[in-house]
Amino acid sequence: MTPRADDAPPRAERPLLSLVVFLAATALAAVVGGVAASGAQETYAALALPPFAPPAWLFGPAWSVLYVLIALAGWLVWRRAGWGLPIALWILQLVLNAAWTPLFFGGGLYGWALAEILVLWLVVLLCVWVFRAWRPVAALLLLPYAAWVAYAAALNLGIVVLN
C-alpha cells in the first residue's frame, strides 16, 4: 500500500533552500529546452500549423508558470516522501520535458518528438496519480501541466500531419 501524506513527517530542515533546489532543477530543464529552441520562433513561423495553434509569444509565459508549478509540486511531495518513487517519476518527467525541444526544434524530428511527448504526458499523469497519495495539492498543481502537455501533443500531431 502506498503511504499517505499523514504517514511521513514533513522534511523541515531548510525548507526554502530545498525549494530553491527544486526550482533550480526545473530551471535546468527549461534552459536545456531554451538552448535547443534558439531558432524556435522562426521554425514555428515556417511550419504549417493546425488552426488551434497558439501564437508563438504564448509559449514563454505558459511554460514559466508551468515550471514554477512543477517545482512546487515536486518540492511538496519530496517534503513528505523523500527520495523515493514519487521523486524518481518527477525527475523522469523533467528529463523527458527537457528532451522534447531538442528533438522538435533542434533536430526537426517531429514524429519522434510526438512519440516522446506522448511518453512525457503518460509520465506526468503517473506523477499526478502517485503524488495524490502523498500531497493531493501537489497532484492538483500538476494538472495544468498535464493539460498543456496534452495540448502540445495534439499540436505536435497536427504539425506531423501538415508538414
Buried (B, 14 or more C-beta within 10 A) or exposed (E): EEEEBEEBEEBEEEEEEBBBBBBEBBBEBBEBBBEBBEEBBEBBEEBEBBEEBEEBEEBEEBBEEBBBBBBBBBBBBBBBBEEBEBBEBBBBBBEBBBBBBBBBBBEEBBEBBBBBBBBBBBBBBBBBEBBBBBBEEBBBBBBBBBEBBBBBBBBBBBBBEEE
